[in-house]
Amino acid sequence: MSLSDIIDRIHAEEKRVGRELGSTRLIAVSKVQPNERVVAVLKAGHRLFGENKVQEAAGKWPALRERFDGVRVHLLGPLQTNKARQAMGLFEAIHSLDRPKLAKTLARLAQEIGQCPDLFIQVNTGEEPQKAGVLPADADAFIAEARALDLPVVGLMCIPPADEEPSLHFALLRKIAERNGVVGLSMGMSADFEQAVAMGATHVRVGSAIFGARDYG
């Protein structure tokens, strides 16, 4: 499948459910992809990418930004507080704000630096013990806490359990967002991005469907 195929499918789904064309942003998830694949997608005109690790992004994107104008990179994976300062200089958005300690660290750094990436709060909609994210029951309070710290909370993010119907989790995330007046919804990956678009995703995170299988070698 190509980048243009994915974009066509997103637009077709937006049209089917009556959403404005182009209201879903496609994040090309470039983690552990060889540089030549990433460059091919950049040459095709795509400019929004996602990375899972601060270190990998730091080794990849500064040079690519020099070659290509208008690149935006979002952090999708978990963020350790000791990497927060570096992350704030590397990413336009962080999709994995998931605990009070990280919120306080980002708020302190934002005051010091004078700016902050857009933030998505990760919600563990499946309540899976191995996954990061605030529990659905705690989401309202955590959103309020992050806002009280003057953090730019623009959205919520979730990764549904692999063995459950993703639409149920997308619906739950949307419900939490609506009652808190949060607009952004980062949800949907290669296998379920069309369902996410139908449920109102503002950002879908697609990797292998664009780049091919990842090379963890």
Backbone bond lengths (Angstrom), bond angles and torsions (degrees), N, CA, C in turn:
res aa  C-N    CA-C-N  psi(-1)  N-CA   C-N-CA  omega(-1)  CA-C   N-CA-C  phi
1 M - - - 1.467 - - 1.530 109.63 -
2 S 1.308 117.10 142.40 1.463 119.80 -177.99 1.522 110.67 -104.63
3 L 1.333 114.31 168.52 1.463 120.87 176.21 1.528 110.55 -54.84
4 S 1.327 116.48 -45.15 1.476 119.17 -177.74 1.525 111.65 -66.48
5 D 1.347 116.93 -33.64 1.479 120.04 175.63 1.530 110.41 -60.56
6 I 1.334 116.30 -45.66 1.471 121.07 -179.17 1.531 109.81 -61.93
7 I 1.323 116.49 -46.32 1.466 120.44 -179.28 1.523 110.33 -62.30
8 D 1.337 116.81 -41.52 1.478 120.72 177.44 1.521 111.04 -60.54
9 R 1.334 116.70 -41.49 1.471 120.29 -179.32 1.532 111.22 -68.23
10 I 1.330 116.26 -37.57 1.475 119.61 176.38 1.523 109.80 -62.93
11 H 1.328 116.89 -46.65 1.474 120.84 -179.37 1.529 111.88 -64.15
12 A 1.338 115.72 -38.37 1.468 119.42 178.94 1.532 110.91 -63.82
13 E 1.324 115.84 -39.04 1.472 119.97 179.73 1.522 110.81 -70.88
14 E 1.338 116.75 -40.08 1.471 120.06 175.96 1.529 109.97 -57.93
15 K 1.320 115.55 -45.19 1.467 120.56 -179.53 1.525 110.41 -63.33
16 R 1.348 116.01 -43.57 1.474 120.76 -176.94 1.526 112.12 -59.82
17 V 1.351 115.91 -39.43 1.470 119.04 -175.81 1.528 112.65 -97.16
18 G 1.341 116.19 5.06 1.469 119.56 175.88 1.511 115.43 78.87
19 R 1.330 116.17 24.94 1.467 119.38 175.93 1.523 109.65 -90.66
20 E 1.325 115.69 157.53 1.455 120.42 178.15 1.527 109.93 -64.79
21 L 1.324 116.46 134.03 1.458 121.74 -179.36 1.530 109.73 -61.90
22 G 1.334 116.12 127.16 1.461 120.12 179.68 1.518 114.27 88.75
23 S 1.343 117.15 7.14 1.474 119.41 -179.41 1.529 112.46 -79.94
24 T 1.343 116.97 -7.39 1.466 121.57 175.96 1.522 108.70 -106.69
25 R 1.327 116.46 121.50 1.469 120.19 178.16 1.530 109.12 -87.65
26 L 1.329 115.83 135.69 1.465 121.36 178.36 1.525 109.60 -96.28
27 I 1.342 116.27 116.73 1.465 121.62 173.41 1.529 107.37 -94.80
28 A 1.331 116.48 115.53 1.466 121.02 176.70 1.525 107.94 -82.21
29 V 1.327 116.42 111.34 1.471 120.96 -173.34 1.526 108.76 -82.81
30 S 1.334 114.43 106.04 1.462 120.89 -170.48 1.521 113.59 -100.23
31 K 1.323 118.36 11.81 1.476 120.57 -178.82 1.535 109.91 -59.59
32 V 1.320 114.58 141.58 1.474 125.92 -179.09 1.533 113.77 44.66
33 Q 1.325 117.00 28.68 1.465 120.26 173.21 1.526 108.46 -96.39
34 P 1.341 116.76 140.94 1.459 118.35 177.24 1.529 110.83 -63.49
35 N 1.315 115.08 148.57 1.467 120.20 -174.45 1.519 113.94 -56.58
36 E 1.342 117.16 -34.76 1.466 118.19 -177.12 1.528 111.55 -64.72
37 R 1.325 117.18 -32.59 1.473 119.80 177.31 1.530 110.60 -69.66
38 V 1.318 115.17 -40.38 1.475 119.76 179.36 1.530 110.05 -65.13
39 V 1.327 116.18 -43.36 1.472 120.99 179.52 1.531 110.22 -62.22
40 A 1.331 117.38 -38.55 1.470 120.31 179.01 1.526 110.94 -60.60
41 V 1.334 116.63 -40.16 1.472 120.67 179.44 1.535 110.39 -71.13
42 L 1.330 116.81 -37.48 1.469 120.68 174.62 1.529 110.76 -62.44
43 K 1.333 116.67 -42.80 1.465 120.88 179.83 1.534 111.54 -65.81
44 A 1.344 115.74 -26.24 1.470 119.91 176.80 1.530 111.59 -76.16
45 G 1.345 115.75 -4.73 1.466 119.90 174.69 1.515 115.36 103.43
46 H 1.348 117.18 -1.26 1.476 118.62 -178.81 1.527 109.78 -78.69
47 R 1.330 116.96 143.21 1.464 120.09 -174.34 1.530 114.70 -129.93
48 L 1.326 119.58 -2.28 1.471 121.05 -178.36 1.527 109.47 -112.60
49 F 1.332 115.55 119.64 1.464 121.05 -174.40 1.526 111.08 -128.43
50 G 1.329 115.72 159.66 1.457 120.98 178.85 1.513 110.99 -128.33
51 E 1.319 115.62 139.29 1.464 121.98 177.06 1.529 109.24 -126.86
52 N 1.325 115.88 153.42 1.464 120.00 -179.68 1.519 113.64 -97.85
53 K 1.337 115.87 -22.77 1.467 118.83 -174.71 1.524 111.08 -129.62
54 V 1.313 114.31 137.97 1.466 121.25 -179.89 1.528 110.08 -59.99
55 Q 1.334 115.68 -46.24 1.464 120.63 -175.58 1.528 111.35 -60.81
56 E 1.331 116.26 -45.04 1.468 119.83 -179.15 1.529 110.60 -64.44
57 A 1.321 116.26 -42.27 1.469 120.17 179.41 1.528 110.77 -62.76
58 A 1.333 116.29 -39.70 1.467 121.19 -178.86 1.524 111.10 -64.13
59 G 1.327 116.22 -32.18 1.461 120.13 -179.71 1.515 113.64 -82.16
60 K 1.312 117.17 -14.11 1.462 121.79 -171.18 1.527 113.97 -111.00
61 W 1.332 117.02 -46.72 1.465 119.28 -163.54 1.520 116.74 -85.74
62 P 1.328 121.50 -31.80 1.470 118.06 178.79 1.536 112.64 -54.80
63 A 1.328 117.58 -43.84 1.466 120.55 179.93 1.526 111.41 -68.79
64 L 1.341 116.63 -39.65 1.472 119.60 -179.48 1.532 111.10 -68.35
65 R 1.321 116.88 -34.16 1.476 119.87 177.72 1.535 111.08 -64.53
66 E 1.327 115.83 -31.29 1.468 119.00 177.84 1.527 111.65 -68.84
67 R 1.326 115.54 -30.23 1.473 120.32 -178.60 1.525 112.87 -86.08
68 F 1.333 116.64 -29.94 1.469 120.31 -173.63 1.533 110.08 -127.53
69 D 1.318 116.01 126.89 1.469 120.93 179.51 1.523 111.49 -77.03
70 G 1.330 115.26 151.18 1.462 120.84 169.03 1.512 115.81 76.77
71 V 1.336 117.42 14.77 1.465 120.58 -179.63 1.527 110.39 -71.48
72 R 1.328 115.21 137.08 1.467 121.02 173.95 1.529 107.62 -126.23
73 V 1.331 115.86 132.59 1.466 120.49 -177.90 1.523 108.92 -123.34
74 H 1.325 115.74 130.47 1.462 122.05 179.64 1.531 109.49 -110.85
75 L 1.321 116.49 139.68 1.470 121.25 174.00 1.526 108.41 -86.89
76 L 1.331 115.74 122.59 1.466 120.95 -178.08 1.529 112.12 -104.92
77 G 1.312 117.60 -26.44 1.460 121.18 -175.70 1.516 112.66 -87.36
78 P 1.335 116.45 173.82 1.469 121.17 -178.28 1.523 111.62 -61.54
79 L 1.330 114.79 145.63 1.467 120.87 -177.88 1.517 109.62 -116.65
80 Q 1.344 115.36 121.60 1.472 120.33 174.53 1.530 107.81 -80.77
81 T 1.323 115.83 144.77 1.467 119.07 -177.01 1.533 111.57 -60.47
82 N 1.338 117.83 -31.56 1.473 119.28 -179.15 1.523 112.68 -73.12
83 K 1.339 117.46 -9.74 1.477 121.45 176.62 1.540 110.97 -105.13
84 A 1.322 116.79 3.62 1.470 120.34 -172.51 1.526 112.05 -64.05
85 R 1.319 116.80 -43.92 1.474 119.45 -178.71 1.538 110.42 -60.50
86 Q 1.326 116.14 -46.42 1.466 120.39 179.45 1.538 110.49 -62.18
87 A 1.333 115.73 -41.26 1.465 120.40 -179.39 1.525 111.82 -61.60
88 M 1.321 115.64 -37.84 1.470 118.91 -177.81 1.519 112.59 -66.61
89 G 1.334 116.78 -23.92 1.453 119.95 177.21 1.517 113.99 -88.96
90 L 1.342 115.84 -14.15 1.472 120.53 -173.79 1.523 114.17 -100.73
91 F 1.339 116.78 -30.32 1.463 120.50 -167.51 1.524 112.58 -117.70
92 E 1.332 114.98 144.92 1.465 120.37 173.40 1.527 111.29 -82.13
93 A 1.338 116.69 -21.89 1.474 120.58 177.79 1.519 109.46 -151.27
94 I 1.320 114.80 150.62 1.476 122.81 176.67 1.527 106.62 -123.01
95 H 1.340 116.39 123.84 1.473 121.18 -174.19 1.531 112.28 -99.26
96 S 1.332 117.58 7.82 1.468 119.37 -169.09 1.528 113.51 -128.30
97 L 1.330 116.50 36.35 1.472 119.11 172.23 1.524 107.56 -72.52
98 D 1.345 116.50 117.19 1.469 118.40 -167.48 1.530 115.05 -139.60
99 R 1.360 117.66 4.62 1.473 117.41 -178.06 1.527 109.57 -160.88
100 P 1.335 116.03 153.57 1.464 120.51 -176.64 1.529 113.52 -58.83
101 K 1.326 117.71 -39.26 1.477 119.95 -178.13 1.527 110.24 -60.26
102 L 1.327 117.46 -42.61 1.466 120.97 179.35 1.527 110.34 -67.58
103 A 1.322 116.34 -39.77 1.472 120.10 178.56 1.524 110.93 -59.57
104 K 1.334 116.01 -44.66 1.473 120.06 -179.38 1.527 111.31 -66.54
105 T 1.321 116.82 -38.33 1.471 120.79 178.06 1.526 110.45 -63.80
106 L 1.335 116.75 -46.18 1.468 120.57 179.98 1.528 110.70 -63.78
107 A 1.326 116.46 -38.88 1.470 120.16 179.77 1.525 111.01 -64.56
108 R 1.322 115.89 -42.19 1.475 120.16 178.90 1.525 110.44 -63.65
109 L 1.339 116.52 -45.34 1.465 120.63 -179.70 1.527 111.20 -66.47
110 A 1.325 117.13 -37.02 1.468 120.97 179.03 1.532 110.52 -61.70
111 Q 1.330 116.23 -40.82 1.470 120.83 177.18 1.526 110.60 -63.04
112 E 1.325 114.42 -42.19 1.466 120.86 -176.25 1.533 111.10 -70.03
113 I 1.348 116.12 -44.33 1.469 121.29 -174.69 1.529 111.34 -84.42
114 G 1.339 115.68 -30.49 1.462 119.50 -179.41 1.511 114.02 92.28
115 Q 1.342 117.01 8.71 1.465 120.68 175.30 1.525 109.26 -159.37
116 C 1.344 115.03 166.05 1.464 119.88 -178.34 1.528 108.65 -151.52
117 P 1.323 117.61 139.28 1.465 118.62 173.66 1.530 110.67 -61.65
118 D 1.329 116.63 158.30 1.464 120.01 170.65 1.519 108.65 -60.73
119 L 1.319 116.18 144.82 1.467 119.78 -175.80 1.534 111.36 -121.94
120 F 1.321 114.54 135.50 1.463 122.77 170.89 1.525 107.07 -112.56
121 I 1.315 117.05 131.96 1.468 121.05 176.61 1.530 108.30 -86.79
122 Q 1.334 115.13 126.10 1.465 119.46 179.58 1.528 109.43 -82.73
123 V 1.327 115.40 126.17 1.468 121.97 179.04 1.528 108.49 -110.75
124 N 1.322 115.82 126.31 1.469 121.70 179.43 1.533 108.06 -84.95
125 T 1.343 114.90 77.89 1.474 120.02 -171.70 1.524 112.88 -63.07
126 G 1.346 116.70 -27.36 1.464 120.02 179.05 1.513 113.57 -89.06
127 E 1.352 116.23 -0.24 1.472 122.26 -178.90 1.525 110.91 50.91
128 E 1.338 115.64 43.01 1.466 121.05 -178.96 1.524 109.91 -86.05
129 P 1.341 117.56 126.06 1.468 120.01 -174.68 1.529 113.61 -62.02
130 Q 1.339 118.04 -28.48 1.469 120.67 -177.55 1.525 112.80 -83.72
131 K 1.329 116.94 -6.29 1.471 120.07 -175.46 1.517 111.82 -104.30
132 A 1.338 114.55 146.82 1.465 120.42 174.93 1.522 109.33 -74.35
133 G 1.317 114.74 169.64 1.464 119.60 176.89 1.514 112.04 118.59
134 V 1.337 115.25 150.53 1.461 119.47 176.33 1.525 108.34 -77.68
135 L 1.307 116.55 148.62 1.465 120.32 177.84 1.530 109.10 -71.04
136 P 1.339 117.63 148.63 1.460 120.16 -179.64 1.529 113.48 -51.84
137 A 1.338 116.53 -38.01 1.472 120.39 -178.94 1.531 112.37 -67.35
138 D 1.334 116.33 -22.52 1.473 120.75 -178.22 1.528 113.03 -100.38
139 A 1.331 116.33 -3.01 1.473 119.81 -170.88 1.526 112.21 -64.76
140 D 1.333 118.25 -44.59 1.473 120.33 -177.39 1.527 111.00 -58.47
141 A 1.322 115.66 -44.94 1.467 120.54 -178.05 1.526 110.78 -66.48
142 F 1.338 116.33 -38.57 1.468 119.08 -178.31 1.529 111.22 -71.63
143 I 1.319 117.08 -37.44 1.468 120.31 175.57 1.534 109.52 -59.71
144 A 1.330 115.71 -44.99 1.476 120.57 179.39 1.526 110.78 -63.12
145 E 1.327 116.53 -40.34 1.472 121.25 -179.67 1.538 110.17 -63.72
146 A 1.340 116.50 -44.90 1.468 120.74 -179.41 1.530 110.73 -64.69
147 R 1.324 116.01 -39.51 1.473 119.34 178.45 1.529 110.95 -67.03
148 A 1.327 116.34 -36.56 1.468 120.21 179.23 1.529 110.96 -64.75
149 L 1.329 116.78 -25.15 1.471 121.86 176.57 1.532 111.26 -84.45
150 D 1.333 115.94 3.93 1.466 121.75 178.86 1.526 112.56 68.62
151 L 1.324 116.80 27.88 1.465 120.81 178.86 1.528 110.07 -84.01
152 P 1.335 117.51 143.96 1.466 120.95 -179.09 1.534 112.19 -80.57
153 V 1.334 115.68 77.42 1.469 120.56 179.06 1.533 108.22 -79.02
154 V 1.332 115.77 109.67 1.470 119.97 -177.18 1.521 112.51 -105.23
155 G 1.352 116.62 -12.82 1.459 116.99 -176.10 1.515 113.51 -169.35
156 L 1.334 113.80 -180.00 1.465 123.16 175.43 1.528 108.20 -121.91
157 M 1.324 115.92 153.59 1.466 121.35 179.20 1.523 110.18 -133.11
158 C 1.340 116.57 145.57 1.467 119.00 172.67 1.522 110.48 -144.23
159 I 1.344 114.69 157.67 1.466 123.51 172.37 1.530 105.67 -127.37
160 P 1.336 118.43 101.06 1.469 119.56 -176.79 1.530 112.38 -62.46
161 P 1.333 117.03 154.91 1.463 119.89 174.06 1.530 110.06 -58.19
162 A 1.339 115.41 143.34 1.465 120.58 -174.45 1.532 112.87 -61.81
163 D 1.333 116.28 -28.85 1.471 119.17 -173.14 1.527 113.20 -104.07
164 E 1.319 117.68 16.52 1.466 120.29 179.70 1.524 110.57 -121.54
165 E 1.324 115.74 158.06 1.461 121.79 179.35 1.532 109.54 -63.92
166 P 1.351 117.78 114.06 1.468 119.20 -173.81 1.524 113.94 -62.57
167 S 1.327 117.52 -31.94 1.472 119.80 -176.49 1.527 112.63 -59.03
168 L 1.329 116.69 -32.31 1.473 120.19 178.61 1.529 109.82 -63.82
169 H 1.320 115.84 -38.65 1.469 120.76 -179.52 1.527 110.76 -74.69
170 F 1.327 116.45 -37.42 1.465 119.68 176.74 1.532 110.46 -63.98
171 A 1.328 115.58 -38.66 1.472 119.87 179.27 1.529 110.86 -65.96
172 L 1.339 116.31 -40.14 1.462 120.77 178.76 1.528 110.17 -63.97
173 L 1.340 116.83 -44.29 1.461 120.33 -179.63 1.534 110.19 -62.08
174 R 1.318 115.85 -42.86 1.466 119.84 -179.91 1.529 111.24 -62.90
175 K 1.331 115.84 -39.68 1.466 120.57 179.80 1.536 111.09 -62.71
176 I 1.341 116.11 -43.68 1.470 120.47 178.40 1.528 109.32 -63.27
177 A 1.339 116.19 -42.99 1.465 120.74 -179.31 1.524 111.13 -62.68
178 E 1.323 116.67 -45.50 1.473 120.81 -176.55 1.520 111.75 -61.95
179 R 1.331 116.07 -43.91 1.472 117.27 -176.07 1.531 112.44 -73.48
180 N 1.338 116.53 -13.92 1.467 120.57 177.68 1.524 112.83 -106.69
181 G 1.333 116.62 4.90 1.458 119.85 179.38 1.522 113.76 65.29
182 V 1.334 115.70 33.09 1.466 121.58 178.08 1.528 108.18 -99.05
183 V 1.330 116.57 132.04 1.474 119.98 -172.84 1.526 112.79 -91.52
184 G 1.337 117.63 -41.34 1.464 120.78 -171.99 1.518 113.21 -76.72
185 L 1.329 115.91 139.25 1.469 121.96 175.80 1.523 108.38 -132.94
186 S 1.331 116.54 105.62 1.460 122.18 178.05 1.518 107.27 -95.64
187 M 1.336 115.55 101.64 1.471 119.22 -175.58 1.523 109.40 -159.56
188 G 1.324 115.12 148.68 1.457 120.82 -178.50 1.513 111.44 100.63
189 M 1.356 115.47 130.80 1.459 121.94 178.75 1.528 108.23 -128.83
190 S 1.336 116.90 -166.16 1.466 120.53 -172.32 1.529 113.28 -51.35
191 A 1.329 117.47 -40.15 1.465 120.20 -173.82 1.529 114.09 -82.97
192 D 1.333 117.76 -18.19 1.475 118.31 -171.00 1.528 113.50 -140.33
193 F 1.347 117.11 20.99 1.474 117.94 -174.10 1.527 112.42 -65.52
194 E 1.340 117.48 -30.42 1.470 118.28 179.40 1.533 111.51 -67.44
195 Q 1.329 116.49 -37.99 1.472 119.33 175.48 1.527 110.84 -63.38
196 A 1.340 115.44 -37.89 1.468 119.78 179.19 1.533 110.68 -65.37
197 V 1.342 116.80 -41.87 1.470 120.55 177.69 1.529 109.74 -59.73
198 A 1.327 116.18 -43.23 1.466 120.69 179.69 1.519 112.02 -62.00
199 M 1.353 116.45 -29.29 1.463 120.85 -178.82 1.529 112.65 -92.60
200 G 1.347 117.05 5.31 1.462 119.24 173.64 1.514 116.76 101.56
201 A 1.343 118.28 14.84 1.470 120.18 179.50 1.523 110.83 -54.79
202 T 1.324 116.28 135.86 1.468 120.28 171.98 1.526 110.24 -94.73
203 H 1.342 116.59 -21.59 1.467 122.51 178.22 1.528 108.37 -138.10
204 V 1.334 117.04 127.59 1.467 121.10 170.91 1.520 107.86 -113.89
205 R 1.341 115.61 145.82 1.465 121.56 -171.85 1.533 108.44 -114.22
206 V 1.317 117.08 101.64 1.467 121.11 -173.21 1.515 109.73 -119.99
207 G 1.333 116.12 123.59 1.462 120.70 -179.17 1.507 113.54 -114.62
208 S 1.347 115.28 -76.78 1.469 119.73 -172.13 1.527 112.76 -60.90
209 A 1.334 118.29 -31.35 1.465 120.51 179.45 1.528 111.57 -66.38
210 I 1.328 117.05 -22.94 1.473 121.27 177.82 1.524 110.52 -94.22
211 F 1.329 116.40 -49.13 1.457 121.46 -169.04 1.525 113.88 -94.06
212 G 1.340 116.85 -17.43 1.454 119.55 -169.74 1.519 110.46 93.96
213 A 1.319 116.13 176.49 1.476 120.90 -176.14 1.516 110.57 -59.34
214 R 1.349 116.01 142.65 1.462 120.54 -179.30 1.534 110.64 -74.83
215 D 1.295 114.35 149.32 1.455 120.54 178.11 1.523 108.36 -106.50
216 Y 1.343 115.58 102.88 1.469 119.56 179.81 1.525 111.54 -93.32
217 G 1.333 116.02 12.44 1.467 120.71 -173.65 1.512 113.67 -60.60
